[in-house]
């Protein structure tokens, strides 16, 4: 998670995308409770963090439908969505559509969801995090990453 959040700060538009807390809304299928709990437990072990100067907060929700997700985004004032690993293709598609409407970052663990269109993800390769950026997906939510991060990341055109 720290690598993903650090990568977001290389978006040339980051500073224009809001003030106050940077809230990551973690979204998964209703039956992805185990994966969500694993993520929640790992986040509790992280020290207090900031994304640039913005304090970092997390919120969690199960995906029910697009209207409910929109309500959760509005309630939490989410700046980014993190898709829980194992989310169904249909759920990912709906999350992506709502995120584009909100111009919110969408992040994933693993390459498959980024390859299918989500803007940014991370996978562990040889024990090290590798950032994956889908340029078309990033552009869809108004993100444009600096060349410094693009040189380090695996970039999908």
Chimera marker file (.cmm) of the C-alpha trace (Angstrom):
<marker_set name="trace">
<marker id="1" x="0.000" y="0.000" z="0.000" r="1" g="1" b="0" radius="0.5"/>
<marker id="2" x="2.741" y="2.533" z="0.755" r="1" g="1" b="0" radius="0.5"/>
<marker id="3" x="4.194" y="2.046" z="-2.750" r="1" g="1" b="0" radius="0.5"/>
<marker id="4" x="0.797" y="2.690" z="-4.361" r="1" g="1" b="0" radius="0.5"/>
<marker id="5" x="0.217" y="5.820" z="-2.330" r="1" g="1" b="0" radius="0.5"/>
<marker id="6" x="3.704" y="7.131" z="-3.058" r="1" g="1" b="0" radius="0.5"/>
<marker id="7" x="3.145" y="6.534" z="-6.780" r="1" g="1" b="0" radius="0.5"/>
<marker id="8" x="-0.013" y="8.657" z="-6.696" r="1" g="1" b="0" radius="0.5"/>
<marker id="9" x="2.049" y="11.651" z="-5.603" r="1" g="1" b="0" radius="0.5"/>
<marker id="10" x="3.740" y="11.527" z="-9.013" r="1" g="1" b="0" radius="0.5"/>
<marker id="11" x="0.476" y="12.491" z="-10.688" r="1" g="1" b="0" radius="0.5"/>
<marker id="12" x="1.088" y="15.986" z="-12.050" r="1" g="1" b="0" radius="0.5"/>
<marker id="13" x="-2.539" y="16.799" z="-11.154" r="1" g="1" b="0" radius="0.5"/>
<marker id="14" x="-2.382" y="15.466" z="-7.579" r="1" g="1" b="0" radius="0.5"/>
<marker id="15" x="-2.331" y="18.850" z="-5.865" r="1" g="1" b="0" radius="0.5"/>
<marker id="16" x="-5.472" y="19.970" z="-7.709" r="1" g="1" b="0" radius="0.5"/>
<marker id="17" x="-7.463" y="16.883" z="-6.725" r="1" g="1" b="0" radius="0.5"/>
<marker id="18" x="-8.663" y="17.959" z="-3.308" r="1" g="1" b="0" radius="0.5"/>
<marker id="19" x="-7.746" y="19.164" z="0.128" r="1" g="1" b="0" radius="0.5"/>
<marker id="20" x="-8.050" y="17.684" z="3.588" r="1" g="1" b="0" radius="0.5"/>
<marker id="21" x="-7.784" y="13.997" z="4.336" r="1" g="1" b="0" radius="0.5"/>
<marker id="22" x="-6.901" y="11.597" z="1.528" r="1" g="1" b="0" radius="0.5"/>
<marker id="23" x="-9.429" y="8.818" z="1.999" r="1" g="1" b="0" radius="0.5"/>
<marker id="24" x="-9.010" y="5.416" z="0.382" r="1" g="1" b="0" radius="0.5"/>
<marker id="25" x="-12.300" y="3.520" z="0.099" r="1" g="1" b="0" radius="0.5"/>
<marker id="26" x="-11.598" y="-0.214" z="0.053" r="1" g="1" b="0" radius="0.5"/>
<marker id="27" x="-14.268" y="-1.983" z="-1.992" r="1" g="1" b="0" radius="0.5"/>
<marker id="28" x="-14.901" y="-5.654" z="-2.604" r="1" g="1" b="0" radius="0.5"/>
<marker id="29" x="-17.612" y="-8.201" z="-3.238" r="1" g="1" b="0" radius="0.5"/>
<marker id="30" x="-19.829" y="-9.107" z="-0.308" r="1" g="1" b="0" radius="0.5"/>
<marker id="31" x="-18.216" y="-12.566" z="-0.229" r="1" g="1" b="0" radius="0.5"/>
<marker id="32" x="-14.645" y="-11.168" z="-0.151" r="1" g="1" b="0" radius="0.5"/>
<marker id="33" x="-14.719" y="-10.721" z="3.615" r="1" g="1" b="0" radius="0.5"/>
<marker id="34" x="-11.509" y="-12.711" z="4.194" r="1" g="1" b="0" radius="0.5"/>
<marker id="35" x="-9.488" y="-10.664" z="1.689" r="1" g="1" b="0" radius="0.5"/>
<marker id="36" x="-10.905" y="-7.415" z="3.070" r="1" g="1" b="0" radius="0.5"/>
<marker id="37" x="-10.045" y="-8.431" z="6.642" r="1" g="1" b="0" radius="0.5"/>
<marker id="38" x="-6.489" y="-9.285" z="5.566" r="1" g="1" b="0" radius="0.5"/>
<marker id="39" x="-6.109" y="-5.819" z="4.045" r="1" g="1" b="0" radius="0.5"/>
<marker id="40" x="-7.625" y="-4.164" z="7.107" r="1" g="1" b="0" radius="0.5"/>
<marker id="41" x="-5.252" y="-6.039" z="9.419" r="1" g="1" b="0" radius="0.5"/>
<marker id="42" x="-2.197" y="-5.067" z="7.367" r="1" g="1" b="0" radius="0.5"/>
<marker id="43" x="-3.267" y="-1.417" z="7.339" r="1" g="1" b="0" radius="0.5"/>
<marker id="44" x="-3.525" y="-1.380" z="11.123" r="1" g="1" b="0" radius="0.5"/>
<marker id="45" x="0.150" y="-2.343" z="11.306" r="1" g="1" b="0" radius="0.5"/>
<marker id="46" x="1.252" y="0.644" z="9.214" r="1" g="1" b="0" radius="0.5"/>
<marker id="47" x="2.429" y="3.788" z="10.981" r="1" g="1" b="0" radius="0.5"/>
<marker id="48" x="0.349" y="6.937" z="10.593" r="1" g="1" b="0" radius="0.5"/>
<marker id="49" x="0.775" y="8.048" z="7.031" r="1" g="1" b="0" radius="0.5"/>
<marker id="50" x="0.263" y="11.036" z="4.823" r="1" g="1" b="0" radius="0.5"/>
<marker id="51" x="-0.089" y="11.337" z="1.097" r="1" g="1" b="0" radius="0.5"/>
<marker id="52" x="2.068" y="14.380" z="0.433" r="1" g="1" b="0" radius="0.5"/>
<marker id="53" x="0.749" y="16.694" z="3.148" r="1" g="1" b="0" radius="0.5"/>
<marker id="54" x="-2.738" y="15.159" z="3.389" r="1" g="1" b="0" radius="0.5"/>
<marker id="55" x="-3.528" y="12.847" z="6.307" r="1" g="1" b="0" radius="0.5"/>
<marker id="56" x="-4.458" y="9.341" z="5.183" r="1" g="1" b="0" radius="0.5"/>
<marker id="57" x="-7.726" y="7.661" z="6.151" r="1" g="1" b="0" radius="0.5"/>
<marker id="58" x="-9.319" y="4.375" z="5.161" r="1" g="1" b="0" radius="0.5"/>
<marker id="59" x="-12.962" y="3.402" z="4.772" r="1" g="1" b="0" radius="0.5"/>
<marker id="60" x="-14.391" y="0.007" z="3.840" r="1" g="1" b="0" radius="0.5"/>
<marker id="61" x="-17.505" y="-1.098" z="2.008" r="1" g="1" b="0" radius="0.5"/>
<marker id="62" x="-18.969" y="-4.089" z="0.229" r="1" g="1" b="0" radius="0.5"/>
<marker id="63" x="-20.042" y="-3.482" z="-3.346" r="1" g="1" b="0" radius="0.5"/>
<marker id="64" x="-23.801" y="-3.777" z="-3.661" r="1" g="1" b="0" radius="0.5"/>
<marker id="65" x="-24.565" y="-1.610" z="-6.680" r="1" g="1" b="0" radius="0.5"/>
<marker id="66" x="-23.365" y="1.608" z="-8.286" r="1" g="1" b="0" radius="0.5"/>
<marker id="67" x="-25.789" y="3.847" z="-6.367" r="1" g="1" b="0" radius="0.5"/>
<marker id="68" x="-24.684" y="2.433" z="-3.012" r="1" g="1" b="0" radius="0.5"/>
<marker id="69" x="-21.035" y="2.826" z="-4.002" r="1" g="1" b="0" radius="0.5"/>
<marker id="70" x="-21.657" y="6.443" z="-5.003" r="1" g="1" b="0" radius="0.5"/>
<marker id="71" x="-23.281" y="7.054" z="-1.618" r="1" g="1" b="0" radius="0.5"/>
<marker id="72" x="-20.220" y="5.571" z="0.144" r="1" g="1" b="0" radius="0.5"/>
<marker id="73" x="-17.872" y="7.736" z="-1.928" r="1" g="1" b="0" radius="0.5"/>
<marker id="74" x="-19.886" y="10.819" z="-1.014" r="1" g="1" b="0" radius="0.5"/>
<marker id="75" x="-20.087" y="9.831" z="2.669" r="1" g="1" b="0" radius="0.5"/>
<marker id="76" x="-16.370" y="9.065" z="3.042" r="1" g="1" b="0" radius="0.5"/>
<marker id="77" x="-15.219" y="11.801" z="0.645" r="1" g="1" b="0" radius="0.5"/>
<marker id="78" x="-13.044" y="9.152" z="-1.006" r="1" g="1" b="0" radius="0.5"/>
<marker id="79" x="-10.104" y="10.329" z="-3.091" r="1" g="1" b="0" radius="0.5"/>
<marker id="80" x="-9.235" y="6.811" z="-4.228" r="1" g="1" b="0" radius="0.5"/>
<marker id="81" x="-10.758" y="3.362" z="-4.388" r="1" g="1" b="0" radius="0.5"/>
<marker id="82" x="-8.838" y="0.168" z="-3.688" r="1" g="1" b="0" radius="0.5"/>
<marker id="83" x="-10.375" y="-2.938" z="-5.234" r="1" g="1" b="0" radius="0.5"/>
<marker id="84" x="-10.121" y="-5.989" z="-2.999" r="1" g="1" b="0" radius="0.5"/>
<marker id="85" x="-8.267" y="-8.878" z="-4.666" r="1" g="1" b="0" radius="0.5"/>
<marker id="86" x="-10.630" y="-11.523" z="-5.988" r="1" g="1" b="0" radius="0.5"/>
<marker id="87" x="-13.411" y="-9.073" z="-6.866" r="1" g="1" b="0" radius="0.5"/>
<marker id="88" x="-15.511" y="-10.361" z="-9.726" r="1" g="1" b="0" radius="0.5"/>
<marker id="89" x="-15.077" y="-8.896" z="-13.198" r="1" g="1" b="0" radius="0.5"/>
<marker id="90" x="-18.591" y="-7.447" z="-12.994" r="1" g="1" b="0" radius="0.5"/>
<marker id="91" x="-17.831" y="-5.740" z="-9.677" r="1" g="1" b="0" radius="0.5"/>
<marker id="92" x="-14.562" y="-4.317" z="-11.021" r="1" g="1" b="0" radius="0.5"/>
<marker id="93" x="-16.419" y="-2.975" z="-14.074" r="1" g="1" b="0" radius="0.5"/>
<marker id="94" x="-19.028" y="-1.227" z="-11.895" r="1" g="1" b="0" radius="0.5"/>
<marker id="95" x="-16.397" y="0.195" z="-9.528" r="1" g="1" b="0" radius="0.5"/>
<marker id="96" x="-14.440" y="1.488" z="-12.512" r="1" g="1" b="0" radius="0.5"/>
<marker id="97" x="-17.505" y="3.199" z="-13.999" r="1" g="1" b="0" radius="0.5"/>
<marker id="98" x="-18.329" y="4.975" z="-10.725" r="1" g="1" b="0" radius="0.5"/>
<marker id="99" x="-14.682" y="5.966" z="-10.231" r="1" g="1" b="0" radius="0.5"/>
<marker id="100" x="-14.540" y="7.550" z="-13.670" r="1" g="1" b="0" radius="0.5"/>
<marker id="101" x="-17.695" y="9.548" z="-12.913" r="1" g="1" b="0" radius="0.5"/>
<marker id="102" x="-15.966" y="10.829" z="-9.748" r="1" g="1" b="0" radius="0.5"/>
<marker id="103" x="-12.508" y="11.242" z="-11.303" r="1" g="1" b="0" radius="0.5"/>
<marker id="104" x="-11.200" y="9.110" z="-8.412" r="1" g="1" b="0" radius="0.5"/>
<marker id="105" x="-8.028" y="7.055" z="-8.478" r="1" g="1" b="0" radius="0.5"/>
<marker id="106" x="-8.598" y="3.296" z="-8.601" r="1" g="1" b="0" radius="0.5"/>
<marker id="107" x="-5.887" y="0.999" z="-7.264" r="1" g="1" b="0" radius="0.5"/>
<marker id="108" x="-5.407" y="-2.756" z="-7.266" r="1" g="1" b="0" radius="0.5"/>
<marker id="109" x="-3.051" y="-5.378" z="-5.916" r="1" g="1" b="0" radius="0.5"/>
<marker id="110" x="-1.797" y="-7.427" z="-8.851" r="1" g="1" b="0" radius="0.5"/>
<marker id="111" x="-1.518" y="-6.852" z="-12.566" r="1" g="1" b="0" radius="0.5"/>
<marker id="112" x="-4.722" y="-8.355" z="-13.948" r="1" g="1" b="0" radius="0.5"/>
<marker id="113" x="-7.085" y="-5.550" z="-12.906" r="1" g="1" b="0" radius="0.5"/>
<marker id="114" x="-4.662" y="-2.881" z="-14.161" r="1" g="1" b="0" radius="0.5"/>
<marker id="115" x="-4.287" y="-4.710" z="-17.452" r="1" g="1" b="0" radius="0.5"/>
<marker id="116" x="-8.087" y="-4.679" z="-17.769" r="1" g="1" b="0" radius="0.5"/>
<marker id="117" x="-8.197" y="-0.887" z="-17.427" r="1" g="1" b="0" radius="0.5"/>
<marker id="118" x="-7.768" y="0.268" z="-13.834" r="1" g="1" b="0" radius="0.5"/>
<marker id="119" x="-5.228" y="3.110" z="-13.551" r="1" g="1" b="0" radius="0.5"/>
<marker id="120" x="-2.683" y="1.838" z="-11.057" r="1" g="1" b="0" radius="0.5"/>
<marker id="121" x="-1.639" y="-1.231" z="-9.159" r="1" g="1" b="0" radius="0.5"/>
<marker id="122" x="1.243" y="-2.951" z="-7.505" r="1" g="1" b="0" radius="0.5"/>
<marker id="123" x="2.558" y="-6.480" z="-7.608" r="1" g="1" b="0" radius="0.5"/>
<marker id="124" x="5.404" y="-8.028" z="-5.702" r="1" g="1" b="0" radius="0.5"/>
<marker id="125" x="8.191" y="-9.305" z="-7.944" r="1" g="1" b="0" radius="0.5"/>
<marker id="126" x="11.273" y="-10.922" z="-6.405" r="1" g="1" b="0" radius="0.5"/>
<marker id="127" x="10.217" y="-9.562" z="-3.021" r="1" g="1" b="0" radius="0.5"/>
<marker id="128" x="10.006" y="-5.973" z="-4.257" r="1" g="1" b="0" radius="0.5"/>
<marker id="129" x="6.936" y="-3.914" z="-5.170" r="1" g="1" b="0" radius="0.5"/>
<marker id="130" x="6.519" y="-3.138" z="-8.858" r="1" g="1" b="0" radius="0.5"/>
<marker id="131" x="4.145" y="-0.310" z="-9.746" r="1" g="1" b="0" radius="0.5"/>
<marker id="132" x="1.930" y="-0.948" z="-12.764" r="1" g="1" b="0" radius="0.5"/>
<marker id="133" x="0.327" y="2.020" z="-14.512" r="1" g="1" b="0" radius="0.5"/>
<marker id="134" x="-2.329" y="1.823" z="-17.197" r="1" g="1" b="0" radius="0.5"/>
<marker id="135" x="-1.906" y="5.149" z="-18.992" r="1" g="1" b="0" radius="0.5"/>
<marker id="136" x="-5.311" y="5.014" z="-20.677" r="1" g="1" b="0" radius="0.5"/>
<marker id="137" x="-7.015" y="4.210" z="-17.377" r="1" g="1" b="0" radius="0.5"/>
<marker id="138" x="-5.110" y="6.958" z="-15.583" r="1" g="1" b="0" radius="0.5"/>
<marker id="139" x="-6.099" y="9.477" z="-18.237" r="1" g="1" b="0" radius="0.5"/>
<marker id="140" x="-9.757" y="8.433" z="-17.807" r="1" g="1" b="0" radius="0.5"/>
<marker id="141" x="-9.700" y="9.712" z="-14.219" r="1" g="1" b="0" radius="0.5"/>
<marker id="142" x="-7.605" y="12.813" z="-14.950" r="1" g="1" b="0" radius="0.5"/>
<marker id="143" x="-4.248" y="11.467" z="-13.765" r="1" g="1" b="0" radius="0.5"/>
<marker id="144" x="-1.027" y="12.097" z="-15.658" r="1" g="1" b="0" radius="0.5"/>
<marker id="145" x="2.070" y="10.548" z="-14.153" r="1" g="1" b="0" radius="0.5"/>
<marker id="146" x="5.506" y="12.143" z="-14.240" r="1" g="1" b="0" radius="0.5"/>
<marker id="147" x="8.219" y="10.484" z="-16.308" r="1" g="1" b="0" radius="0.5"/>
<marker id="148" x="10.191" y="9.687" z="-13.130" r="1" g="1" b="0" radius="0.5"/>
<marker id="149" x="7.576" y="7.144" z="-11.997" r="1" g="1" b="0" radius="0.5"/>
<marker id="150" x="6.881" y="5.907" z="-15.527" r="1" g="1" b="0" radius="0.5"/>
<marker id="151" x="10.551" y="4.928" z="-15.862" r="1" g="1" b="0" radius="0.5"/>
<marker id="152" x="10.300" y="2.779" z="-12.724" r="1" g="1" b="0" radius="0.5"/>
<marker id="153" x="6.876" y="1.297" z="-13.390" r="1" g="1" b="0" radius="0.5"/>
<marker id="154" x="5.569" y="-1.286" z="-15.772" r="1" g="1" b="0" radius="0.5"/>
<marker id="155" x="3.478" y="0.847" z="-18.108" r="1" g="1" b="0" radius="0.5"/>
<marker id="156" x="0.474" y="-0.437" z="-20.035" r="1" g="1" b="0" radius="0.5"/>
<marker id="157" x="-0.431" y="1.701" z="-23.043" r="1" g="1" b="0" radius="0.5"/>
<link id1="1" id2="2" r="1" g="1" b="0" radius="0.2"/>
<link id1="2" id2="3" r="1" g="1" b="0" radius="0.2"/>
<link id1="3" id2="4" r="1" g="1" b="0" radius="0.2"/>
<link id1="4" id2="5" r="1" g="1" b="0" radius="0.2"/>
<link id1="5" id2="6" r="1" g="1" b="0" radius="0.2"/>
<link id1="6" id2="7" r="1" g="1" b="0" radius="0.2"/>
<link id1="7" id2="8" r="1" g="1" b="0" radius="0.2"/>
<link id1="8" id2="9" r="1" g="1" b="0" radius="0.2"/>
<link id1="9" id2="10" r="1" g="1" b="0" radius="0.2"/>
<link id1="10" id2="11" r="1" g="1" b="0" radius="0.2"/>
<link id1="11" id2="12" r="1" g="1" b="0" radius="0.2"/>
<link id1="12" id2="13" r="1" g="1" b="0" radius="0.2"/>
<link id1="13" id2="14" r="1" g="1" b="0" radius="0.2"/>
<link id1="14" id2="15" r="1" g="1" b="0" radius="0.2"/>
<link id1="15" id2="16" r="1" g="1" b="0" radius="0.2"/>
<link id1="16" id2="17" r="1" g="1" b="0" radius="0.2"/>
<link id1="17" id2="18" r="1" g="1" b="0" radius="0.2"/>
<link id1="18" id2="19" r="1" g="1" b="0" radius="0.2"/>
<link id1="19" id2="20" r="1" g="1" b="0" radius="0.2"/>
<link id1="20" id2="21" r="1" g="1" b="0" radius="0.2"/>
<link id1="21" id2="22" r="1" g="1" b="0" radius="0.2"/>
<link id1="22" id2="23" r="1" g="1" b="0" radius="0.2"/>
<link id1="23" id2="24" r="1" g="1" b="0" radius="0.2"/>
<link id1="24" id2="25" r="1" g="1" b="0" radius="0.2"/>
<link id1="25" id2="26" r="1" g="1" b="0" radius="0.2"/>
<link id1="26" id2="27" r="1" g="1" b="0" radius="0.2"/>
<link id1="27" id2="28" r="1" g="1" b="0" radius="0.2"/>
<link id1="28" id2="29" r="1" g="1" b="0" radius="0.2"/>
<link id1="29" id2="30" r="1" g="1" b="0" radius="0.2"/>
<link id1="30" id2="31" r="1" g="1" b="0" radius="0.2"/>
<link id1="31" id2="32" r="1" g="1" b="0" radius="0.2"/>
<link id1="32" id2="33" r="1" g="1" b="0" radius="0.2"/>
<link id1="33" id2="34" r="1" g="1" b="0" radius="0.2"/>
<link id1="34" id2="35" r="1" g="1" b="0" radius="0.2"/>
<link id1="35" id2="36" r="1" g="1" b="0" radius="0.2"/>
<link id1="36" id2="37" r="1" g="1" b="0" radius="0.2"/>
<link id1="37" id2="38" r="1" g="1" b="0" radius="0.2"/>
<link id1="38" id2="39" r="1" g="1" b="0" radius="0.2"/>
<link id1="39" id2="40" r="1" g="1" b="0" radius="0.2"/>
<link id1="40" id2="41" r="1" g="1" b="0" radius="0.2"/>
<link id1="41" id2="42" r="1" g="1" b="0" radius="0.2"/>
<link id1="42" id2="43" r="1" g="1" b="0" radius="0.2"/>
<link id1="43" id2="44" r="1" g="1" b="0" radius="0.2"/>
<link id1="44" id2="45" r="1" g="1" b="0" radius="0.2"/>
<link id1="45" id2="46" r="1" g="1" b="0" radius="0.2"/>
<link id1="46" id2="47" r="1" g="1" b="0" radius="0.2"/>
<link id1="47" id2="48" r="1" g="1" b="0" radius="0.2"/>
<link id1="48" id2="49" r="1" g="1" b="0" radius="0.2"/>
<link id1="49" id2="50" r="1" g="1" b="0" radius="0.2"/>
<link id1="50" id2="51" r="1" g="1" b="0" radius="0.2"/>
<link id1="51" id2="52" r="1" g="1" b="0" radius="0.2"/>
<link id1="52" id2="53" r="1" g="1" b="0" radius="0.2"/>
<link id1="53" id2="54" r="1" g="1" b="0" radius="0.2"/>
<link id1="54" id2="55" r="1" g="1" b="0" radius="0.2"/>
<link id1="55" id2="56" r="1" g="1" b="0" radius="0.2"/>
<link id1="56" id2="57" r="1" g="1" b="0" radius="0.2"/>
<link id1="57" id2="58" r="1" g="1" b="0" radius="0.2"/>
<link id1="58" id2="59" r="1" g="1" b="0" radius="0.2"/>
<link id1="59" id2="60" r="1" g="1" b="0" radius="0.2"/>
<link id1="60" id2="61" r="1" g="1" b="0" radius="0.2"/>
<link id1="61" id2="62" r="1" g="1" b="0" radius="0.2"/>
<link id1="62" id2="63" r="1" g="1" b="0" radius="0.2"/>
<link id1="63" id2="64" r="1" g="1" b="0" radius="0.2"/>
<link id1="64" id2="65" r="1" g="1" b="0" radius="0.2"/>
<link id1="65" id2="66" r="1" g="1" b="0" radius="0.2"/>
<link id1="66" id2="67" r="1" g="1" b="0" radius="0.2"/>
<link id1="67" id2="68" r="1" g="1" b="0" radius="0.2"/>
<link id1="68" id2="69" r="1" g="1" b="0" radius="0.2"/>
<link id1="69" id2="70" r="1" g="1" b="0" radius="0.2"/>
<link id1="70" id2="71" r="1" g="1" b="0" radius="0.2"/>
<link id1="71" id2="72" r="1" g="1" b="0" radius="0.2"/>
<link id1="72" id2="73" r="1" g="1" b="0" radius="0.2"/>
<link id1="73" id2="74" r="1" g="1" b="0" radius="0.2"/>
<link id1="74" id2="75" r="1" g="1" b="0" radius="0.2"/>
<link id1="75" id2="76" r="1" g="1" b="0" radius="0.2"/>
<link id1="76" id2="77" r="1" g="1" b="0" radius="0.2"/>
<link id1="77" id2="78" r="1" g="1" b="0" radius="0.2"/>
<link id1="78" id2="79" r="1" g="1" b="0" radius="0.2"/>
<link id1="79" id2="80" r="1" g="1" b="0" radius="0.2"/>
<link id1="80" id2="81" r="1" g="1" b="0" radius="0.2"/>
<link id1="81" id2="82" r="1" g="1" b="0" radius="0.2"/>
<link id1="82" id2="83" r="1" g="1" b="0" radius="0.2"/>
<link id1="83" id2="84" r="1" g="1" b="0" radius="0.2"/>
<link id1="84" id2="85" r="1" g="1" b="0" radius="0.2"/>
<link id1="85" id2="86" r="1" g="1" b="0" radius="0.2"/>
<link id1="86" id2="87" r="1" g="1" b="0" radius="0.2"/>
<link id1="87" id2="88" r="1" g="1" b="0" radius="0.2"/>
<link id1="88" id2="89" r="1" g="1" b="0" radius="0.2"/>
<link id1="89" id2="90" r="1" g="1" b="0" radius="0.2"/>
<link id1="90" id2="91" r="1" g="1" b="0" radius="0.2"/>
<link id1="91" id2="92" r="1" g="1" b="0" radius="0.2"/>
<link id1="92" id2="93" r="1" g="1" b="0" radius="0.2"/>
<link id1="93" id2="94" r="1" g="1" b="0" radius="0.2"/>
<link id1="94" id2="95" r="1" g="1" b="0" radius="0.2"/>
<link id1="95" id2="96" r="1" g="1" b="0" radius="0.2"/>
<link id1="96" id2="97" r="1" g="1" b="0" radius="0.2"/>
<link id1="97" id2="98" r="1" g="1" b="0" radius="0.2"/>
<link id1="98" id2="99" r="1" g="1" b="0" radius="0.2"/>
<link id1="99" id2="100" r="1" g="1" b="0" radius="0.2"/>
<link id1="100" id2="101" r="1" g="1" b="0" radius="0.2"/>
<link id1="101" id2="102" r="1" g="1" b="0" radius="0.2"/>
<link id1="102" id2="103" r="1" g="1" b="0" radius="0.2"/>
<link id1="103" id2="104" r="1" g="1" b="0" radius="0.2"/>
<link id1="104" id2="105" r="1" g="1" b="0" radius="0.2"/>
<link id1="105" id2="106" r="1" g="1" b="0" radius="0.2"/>
<link id1="106" id2="107" r="1" g="1" b="0" radius="0.2"/>
<link id1="107" id2="108" r="1" g="1" b="0" radius="0.2"/>
<link id1="108" id2="109" r="1" g="1" b="0" radius="0.2"/>
<link id1="109" id2="110" r="1" g="1" b="0" radius="0.2"/>
<link id1="110" id2="111" r="1" g="1" b="0" radius="0.2"/>
<link id1="111" id2="112" r="1" g="1" b="0" radius="0.2"/>
<link id1="112" id2="113" r="1" g="1" b="0" radius="0.2"/>
<link id1="113" id2="114" r="1" g="1" b="0" radius="0.2"/>
<link id1="114" id2="115" r="1" g="1" b="0" radius="0.2"/>
<link id1="115" id2="116" r="1" g="1" b="0" radius="0.2"/>
<link id1="116" id2="117" r="1" g="1" b="0" radius="0.2"/>
<link id1="117" id2="118" r="1" g="1" b="0" radius="0.2"/>
<link id1="118" id2="119" r="1" g="1" b="0" radius="0.2"/>
<link id1="119" id2="120" r="1" g="1" b="0" radius="0.2"/>
<link id1="120" id2="121" r="1" g="1" b="0" radius="0.2"/>
<link id1="121" id2="122" r="1" g="1" b="0" radius="0.2"/>
<link id1="122" id2="123" r="1" g="1" b="0" radius="0.2"/>
<link id1="123" id2="124" r="1" g="1" b="0" radius="0.2"/>
<link id1="124" id2="125" r="1" g="1" b="0" radius="0.2"/>
<link id1="125" id2="126" r="1" g="1" b="0" radius="0.2"/>
<link id1="126" id2="127" r="1" g="1" b="0" radius="0.2"/>
<link id1="127" id2="128" r="1" g="1" b="0" radius="0.2"/>
<link id1="128" id2="129" r="1" g="1" b="0" radius="0.2"/>
<link id1="129" id2="130" r="1" g="1" b="0" radius="0.2"/>
<link id1="130" id2="131" r="1" g="1" b="0" radius="0.2"/>
<link id1="131" id2="132" r="1" g="1" b="0" radius="0.2"/>
<link id1="132" id2="133" r="1" g="1" b="0" radius="0.2"/>
<link id1="133" id2="134" r="1" g="1" b="0" radius="0.2"/>
<link id1="134" id2="135" r="1" g="1" b="0" radius="0.2"/>
<link id1="135" id2="136" r="1" g="1" b="0" radius="0.2"/>
<link id1="136" id2="137" r="1" g="1" b="0" radius="0.2"/>
<link id1="137" id2="138" r="1" g="1" b="0" radius="0.2"/>
<link id1="138" id2="139" r="1" g="1" b="0" radius="0.2"/>
<link id1="139" id2="140" r="1" g="1" b="0" radius="0.2"/>
<link id1="140" id2="141" r="1" g="1" b="0" radius="0.2"/>
<link id1="141" id2="142" r="1" g="1" b="0" radius="0.2"/>
<link id1="142" id2="143" r="1" g="1" b="0" radius="0.2"/>
<link id1="143" id2="144" r="1" g="1" b="0" radius="0.2"/>
<link id1="144" id2="145" r="1" g="1" b="0" radius="0.2"/>
<link id1="145" id2="146" r="1" g="1" b="0" radius="0.2"/>
<link id1="146" id2="147" r="1" g="1" b="0" radius="0.2"/>
<link id1="147" id2="148" r="1" g="1" b="0" radius="0.2"/>
<link id1="148" id2="149" r="1" g="1" b="0" radius="0.2"/>
<link id1="149" id2="150" r="1" g="1" b="0" radius="0.2"/>
<link id1="150" id2="151" r="1" g="1" b="0" radius="0.2"/>
<link id1="151" id2="152" r="1" g="1" b="0" radius="0.2"/>
<link id1="152" id2="153" r="1" g="1" b="0" radius="0.2"/>
<link id1="153" id2="154" r="1" g="1" b="0" radius="0.2"/>
<link id1="154" id2="155" r="1" g="1" b="0" radius="0.2"/>
<link id1="155" id2="156" r="1" g="1" b="0" radius="0.2"/>
<link id1="156" id2="157" r="1" g="1" b="0" radius="0.2"/>
</marker_set>
